[in-house]
Amino acid sequence: MGESGSGKSVTALSIMQLLPYPLASHGEGSSIRFRGQELIGAGEDAMRSLRGSKIGMIFQEPMTSLNPLHSIERQIGEVLIVHQGMSKDAARARILELLDLVGLPQLKDRLNAYPHQLSGGQRQRVMIAMALANNPDLLIADEPTTALDVTVQAQILELLQDLKNRLGMALLLITHDLSIVERMADRVCVMKDGVMVENEPSATLFNAPKHDYTRMLLSARPRSTPPAINDSAKTVLKATDIRVHFPRKKNWAGKTTEWVRAVDGVSLSVKQGQTIGIVGESGSGKSTLGLALLRLIQSTGQIEFNGTDISKFDRKSMRPLREDMQIVFQDPFGALSPRMSVGQIIGEGLEIHRREYSASQREDMVVAALRDVHLDPDTRHRYPHEFSGGQRQRIAIARAMVLQPKFVMLDEPTSALDVSVQAQIVDLLRELQDRHNLAYMFVSHDLRVVRAMAHDLIVMKDGKVVEQGHAGAIFDNPQADYTRTLLDAALNLKARREAA
């Protein structure tokens, strides 16, 4: 464990020999041995026989790790066919078994679906299924539960623990969630700036950390509740009976016979200075609802922004409003152009909406935005692939905030961040909200962060609202069974850490 940029993922990629050679190389005397076999300097044929077979890896960003042109069945099946020589029928049977293992029974009827048709959590579980397909001896899990809701997170951790014990599988786990580290790890290595600062048995490290940096990580937590809002504040966005339906099946004539009701009759309103939290399992419609409110996907129902009905606005009509309506996407790497520098990415909106400013003024605003999210302004000349996942998330937040919008949809904005930076980002978002009277829609599966941010809460399941109201009241006394299940899963993970 360690903060973003500490070298955790680079260490894991070294084992699989997936570093971007020749830009990166191992120092003289470096050695990585797997079952007695030296991996540094091993040929591509030797590594190909290990990758996906003896060594599995769950990558941090599933959207960029899955092939956008291949169906789910083809991607999982490829691992089985290449390494085990399975027939298509045998591979399909194993795929169905793996989907059950990772909690995706609903995809059994959608094996021809593509990654962009799945939610972030569903894509993450597909990655886990691929990594576990051949029962590897070593599983490298780089943030395996980042995009998962708390109920599925518990299921996946239990699955990994069971496979580890049943198959004798070794697990190298990289995560910023300290409660998961304490629950899963036998031994913990703490990294900072590429150096291992502490290496102890889990119980020893959590009960008596020796290094100041480790103590800082263990003590970092977002504050428990958000500050009060002004009840008389102006309503920024109001939505009534929002529905988003996608075609699932068509008949021989091309007519749709079945629909996926991604969002089914949701109503809400957000005031200046208010944060409304949206929680629910993967595929419940949280992100789809936000995209519909921003008019980034088609929907039915009424949407009012600053008193104007924008339900029927086309792309051209929406463009002048984009500076006031911003979004932080769930997958920062997929949302940042690889061909643009960080400065160009953050400054692009300024070039479109702040043409009256000079180039130097826009540059100053980019520098200020990077400082706001705790990134070195000198890094603005670098490109997204040169940053860690958490650093890319902060770049995405800077891009959204640089225009000082009135409404921001935050889609899992802290999911890729370590605990110390989570607390900083929560404080930053509150500070920006207070300074500019911002309205937030905060989508997340991390209920601790939601509780720290949200004034009101909407709980969604299968596209519908199962509970809605003041966040404190719902957290303290949930009325719906589904809400209680979500809270119990989150609190159980937290309780394990507190009990230890």
Beta strands, then each sheet from edge to edge (+ up, - down):
strand 1: 33-34
strand 2: 37-38
strand 3: 55-58
strand 4: 138-142
strand 5: 170-174
strand 6: 187-192
strand 7: 195-201
strand 8: 235-250
strand 9: 256-271
strand 10: 275-280
strand 11: 300-305
strand 12: 308-309
strand 13: 325-328
strand 14: 407-411
strand 15: 439-443
strand 16: 456-461
strand 17: 464-470
sheet 1: 1+ 2-
sheet 2: 3+ 4+ 5+
sheet 3: 6+ 7-
sheet 4: 9+ 8- 11+ 12-
sheet 5: 13+ 14+ 15+ 10+ 16+ 17-
end
